[in-house]
Structures are given as structure tokens and as C-alpha cells.
């Protein structure tokens, strides 16, 4: 099985027995959520990367949204990153990533619901910075992005721990990490958006990079920067950057 992204016209890859199949994309932070959980819980799985710009028919027949991640397990196809991640946590043994305390569970859910206030301006800034026609819009989104970063800085300070999950990462840490992994790319293009201005978050970012699951899954800043440049230039091979086969 190739790690390169399958696209329209690609033959359906043979299913490997006794493994969960995960339809994913190296470019997609939502898919990364599920892969973090898979590695954290040491779940045996196989990855089928999908070209989200040119999807194979056999993939679109498995999910009404056409998005990743999708997992196939015990005859069921499950999609949406939070649902998939929580299913994996509920189904497989090992460290439980979801809190059992109802109050903490609700607090983590609030952090997740509020994350839309981060991702919306994040993409607006990342893909439009340098566009003079959208300069005013980008500046407005930078303000929103900084407000969101300050919100998570304050929340982490309230918790008094390195991770949002306490002494170890919880599901909420894995849910928000993929976007923070990519944040240094934004800092290179928009220097005012710098995580070092938020000491608690900066330390969280540092300790997250040492979490075994994160080390297994993450790509470095140079890779993300090259992918962004390829994406902006319309280079269709961006999903395969660094893959030889």
C-alpha cells in the first residue's frame, strides 16, 4: 500500500485484516486528531491517504461529507473527527483521554466549542496574508486570532497545569494541537501572531512536542511551510511532499 494520496482513478487498496482502516490526509488537521488518538492508545491501524482535491469514487461512497477522517471498524464506517476520536477512546483499552468528572468534561467541551473562534480567523489569515485586496479583512482576523490565543492562555493558567488535561494530555489537548502545530508557519508570514507572547501556551506547545503520539504524527514547520507555498501555487502534489512511494 502506498502512503501517497489516492485520487480519482486509483484502484481500491486491499484491506489489511485485523487493522482499523483510517482514511486520512497529511494536510488535514481534523484527520490528525484521530491519528493522535490511534498512536496514543497504540491501536493497530492502516492509513489510506486521500487526495481531498481529487477524491476516488470508492472514498466518497463511504462518507456523505467527503471529508477525513473516516474509519472502518467492525463493519461500520464512522466519520467526523470528534466522533471518531471519542469512539476510539471508548472502544479500546489504555489511557482514557476523556475526563470522567462531569464538570471537567463540560469545561473541556466549552474549550472545544470555543475553538471555532480560533480556526475561522486562523484560515482567514493563513491563506490571505499578503493579499493587499484583503488587507483590512486580514487585520481584523489577526485581532480575533489574538483574542482567541489569549482566551486559551487564560484558561490554561486557570488550570494550573502544563496540559489542558492536567499532568498528561487529554482529548482536548489532541483536539486543538494540530492547528497549534501549524502556528509557526503563520508566525513566519505574520510575525505579530507569535505564541511566545503567551507564556503558558508556549510552554504547552513545547511539552506537547515531546508527547510520543505527537512525535509520531507531527510534521515540522519547514514541511508545513512548503505545503502552504505549494497549495497557494496550485501544485496538486502538495499532499505527497516528502513521500517517495
C-alpha positions as CSV (number, residue, x, y, z in Angstrom):
1,X,0.0,0.0,0.0
2,X,1.3,3.4,-1.0
3,X,1.4,6.3,1.5
4,X,0.9,8.7,-1.4
5,X,-2.6,10.1,-1.6
6,X,-5.1,8.1,-3.6
7,X,-7.0,10.1,-6.1
8,X,-9.7,9.7,-8.7
9,X,-8.9,6.6,-10.9
10,X,-6.8,5.0,-8.1
11,X,-7.5,1.3,-7.5
12,X,-9.1,0.5,-4.2
13,X,-6.3,-0.6,-1.8
14,X,-6.6,-4.1,-0.5
15,X,-7.9,-4.2,3.1
16,X,-5.4,-5.4,5.7
17,X,-7.0,-7.9,8.1
18,X,-7.1,-7.2,11.9
19,X,-6.4,-3.5,11.4
20,X,-8.6,-0.5,11.6
21,X,-8.6,1.3,8.3
22,X,-8.2,5.1,8.6
23,X,-8.9,7.3,5.6
24,X,-6.8,10.4,6.2
25,X,-4.8,13.2,4.7
26,X,-1.5,14.5,5.8
27,X,-2.7,18.1,5.1
28,X,-5.8,17.8,7.3
29,X,-5.6,18.8,11.0
30,X,-9.0,17.2,11.6
31,X,-7.6,13.8,10.4
32,X,-4.6,14.4,12.6
33,X,-6.9,14.4,15.7
34,X,-7.8,10.8,15.1
35,X,-4.2,9.7,14.2
36,X,-3.0,11.2,17.5
37,X,-5.5,9.1,19.5
38,X,-4.6,6.0,17.5
39,X,-0.9,6.4,18.3
40,X,-1.5,7.4,21.9
41,X,-3.6,4.3,22.6
42,X,-1.3,2.1,20.5
43,X,-4.2,0.9,18.3
44,X,-3.1,-1.2,15.3
45,X,-4.3,0.6,12.1
46,X,-3.6,1.2,8.5
47,X,-3.6,4.6,6.8
48,X,-5.1,5.3,3.4
49,X,-4.3,8.9,2.4
50,X,-6.8,10.6,0.2
51,X,-6.3,13.5,-2.2
52,X,-9.0,15.8,-1.0
53,X,-8.9,17.9,-4.2
54,X,-9.4,14.8,-6.4
55,X,-11.1,12.1,-4.4
56,X,-11.6,8.5,-5.6
57,X,-15.1,7.3,-6.1
58,X,-14.7,4.5,-3.6
59,X,-13.9,7.0,-0.9
60,X,-16.8,9.3,-1.5
61,X,-19.2,6.3,-1.2
62,X,-18.1,5.8,2.4
63,X,-18.9,9.2,3.8
64,X,-21.7,11.8,2.9
65,X,-19.4,14.7,3.8
66,X,-16.4,13.7,1.6
67,X,-14.1,14.7,4.5
68,X,-11.5,12.9,6.6
69,X,-11.0,11.2,8.9
70,X,-13.1,8.2,8.2
71,X,-12.5,4.9,10.0
72,X,-13.8,1.4,9.2
73,X,-14.1,-0.9,12.1
74,X,-16.3,-4.0,12.7
75,X,-18.3,-3.3,9.5
76,X,-19.1,0.3,10.3
77,X,-17.8,3.4,8.6
78,X,-17.5,6.4,11.1
79,X,-16.7,9.9,10.2
80,X,-16.2,13.4,11.8
81,X,-13.0,13.9,13.8
82,X,-14.5,14.3,17.3
83,X,-16.9,11.3,16.9
84,X,-14.1,9.1,15.5
85,X,-11.7,10.1,18.3
86,X,-14.2,9.6,21.1
87,X,-15.2,6.2,19.6
88,X,-11.5,5.1,19.6
89,X,-11.1,6.2,23.2
90,X,-14.3,4.4,24.3
91,X,-13.6,1.2,22.4
92,X,-10.0,0.5,23.0
93,X,-8.1,-0.1,26.3
94,X,-5.3,2.1,27.6
95,X,-5.3,5.7,29.0
96,X,-8.7,7.2,28.8
97,X,-8.5,10.6,27.2
98,X,-11.9,11.9,28.0
99,X,-12.5,13.1,31.6
100,X,-15.0,11.3,33.8
101,X,-15.7,14.2,36.1
102,X,-18.9,15.9,34.6
103,X,-17.6,19.4,35.4
104,X,-14.3,18.9,33.8
105,X,-15.9,17.2,30.8
106,X,-18.2,20.2,30.4
107,X,-15.2,22.6,30.7
108,X,-13.3,20.7,28.0
109,X,-16.4,20.8,25.8
110,X,-16.5,24.5,26.2
111,X,-12.9,24.8,25.1
112,X,-13.7,22.7,22.0
113,X,-16.8,24.7,21.2
114,X,-14.8,28.0,21.5
115,X,-12.1,26.7,19.2
116,X,-14.2,27.8,16.2
117,X,-13.2,31.3,17.2
118,X,-9.6,30.3,16.6
119,X,-9.9,28.2,13.4
120,X,-12.0,30.7,11.5
121,X,-9.6,33.6,11.7
122,X,-6.7,31.2,11.5
123,X,-7.5,30.2,8.0
124,X,-8.5,33.7,7.0
125,X,-5.1,35.0,8.0
126,X,-3.1,32.0,6.8
127,X,-4.4,32.0,3.2
128,X,-4.9,35.7,2.7
129,X,-1.9,37.3,4.3
130,X,0.0,39.4,1.8
131,X,-3.2,39.9,-0.3
132,X,-3.5,43.7,-0.5
133,X,-7.1,43.5,-1.5
134,X,-7.9,41.7,1.7
135,X,-5.6,43.6,4.0
136,X,-8.3,45.1,6.2
137,X,-10.1,41.8,6.5
138,X,-6.8,40.1,7.4
139,X,-6.0,42.7,10.1
140,X,-9.5,42.2,11.6
141,X,-8.9,38.4,11.7
142,X,-5.5,38.9,13.3
143,X,-7.2,40.7,16.2
144,X,-9.7,37.9,16.6
145,X,-6.9,35.3,16.4
146,X,-5.0,37.0,19.2
147,X,-8.1,37.2,21.4
148,X,-8.6,33.5,20.9
149,X,-5.0,32.8,21.8
150,X,-5.4,34.9,25.0
151,X,-8.5,33.0,25.9
152,X,-6.6,29.7,25.8
153,X,-3.7,31.3,27.6
154,X,-6.0,32.4,30.4
155,X,-7.8,29.0,30.6
156,X,-4.5,27.1,30.8
157,X,-3.4,29.4,33.6
158,X,-6.6,28.8,35.5
159,X,-6.0,25.0,35.3
160,X,-2.5,25.4,36.7
161,X,-1.0,22.5,34.7
162,X,1.2,22.0,31.7
163,X,-1.5,20.3,29.7
164,X,-5.2,21.2,29.5
165,X,-5.7,17.6,30.6
166,X,-3.6,18.1,33.8
167,X,-0.4,16.2,34.3
168,X,-0.9,14.4,31.0
169,X,-2.6,15.2,27.7
170,X,-6.3,14.7,27.4
171,X,-8.6,14.6,24.4
172,X,-8.9,18.4,24.4
173,X,-5.1,18.7,24.0
174,X,-5.2,16.4,21.0
175,X,-8.3,18.1,19.6
176,X,-6.6,21.5,19.4
177,X,-3.0,20.6,18.9
178,X,-3.0,20.1,15.1
179,X,-3.6,23.8,14.5
180,X,-1.0,24.9,17.0
181,X,1.5,22.6,15.3
182,X,1.0,24.7,12.2
183,X,1.0,28.1,14.0
184,X,4.8,28.7,13.5
185,X,4.1,28.9,9.7
186,X,1.7,31.7,10.4
187,X,4.3,33.5,12.6
188,X,6.7,33.4,9.6
189,X,4.2,35.2,7.5
190,X,2.5,37.3,10.2
191,X,5.1,38.0,12.9
192,X,2.6,39.6,15.2
193,X,0.9,36.2,15.7
194,X,3.6,34.7,17.9
195,X,2.9,32.0,20.5
196,X,5.9,33.2,22.5
197,X,3.8,36.1,23.6
198,X,1.6,33.7,25.5
199,X,3.9,32.0,28.1
200,X,1.6,29.3,29.2
201,X,0.7,28.3,25.7
202,X,4.3,28.5,24.6
203,X,5.3,26.0,27.3
204,X,2.3,23.8,26.4
205,X,3.4,23.8,22.8
206,X,6.9,22.7,23.9
207,X,5.7,19.9,26.1
208,X,3.2,18.7,23.5
209,X,6.1,18.2,21.0
210,X,7.6,15.7,23.5
211,X,4.4,13.6,23.8
212,X,5.1,10.3,22.0
213,X,1.9,10.4,19.9
214,X,2.7,13.9,18.8
215,X,6.2,13.0,17.8
216,X,4.9,10.1,15.7
217,X,2.4,12.2,13.9
218,X,3.6,15.8,13.6
219,X,5.4,17.4,10.6
220,X,8.0,20.1,11.1
221,X,7.5,23.8,10.3
222,X,9.5,23.6,7.1
223,X,7.2,20.9,5.7
224,X,4.1,22.8,6.6
225,X,5.6,26.0,5.0
226,X,6.5,24.2,1.8
227,X,3.0,22.6,1.7
228,X,1.4,26.1,2.1
229,X,3.5,27.5,-0.7
230,X,2.6,24.6,-3.0
231,X,-1.1,24.9,-2.1
232,X,-1.1,28.6,-2.9
233,X,0.7,28.0,-6.2
234,X,-1.9,25.4,-7.1
235,X,0.6,22.5,-7.0
236,X,-1.6,19.4,-6.8
237,X,1.3,17.2,-5.4
238,X,1.3,19.0,-2.1
239,X,-0.2,16.0,-0.2
240,X,2.7,13.9,-1.3
241,X,5.6,16.2,-0.3
242,X,8.4,14.1,1.1
243,X,6.9,10.7,0.1
244,X,9.0,8.6,-2.3
245,X,6.5,5.9,-3.0
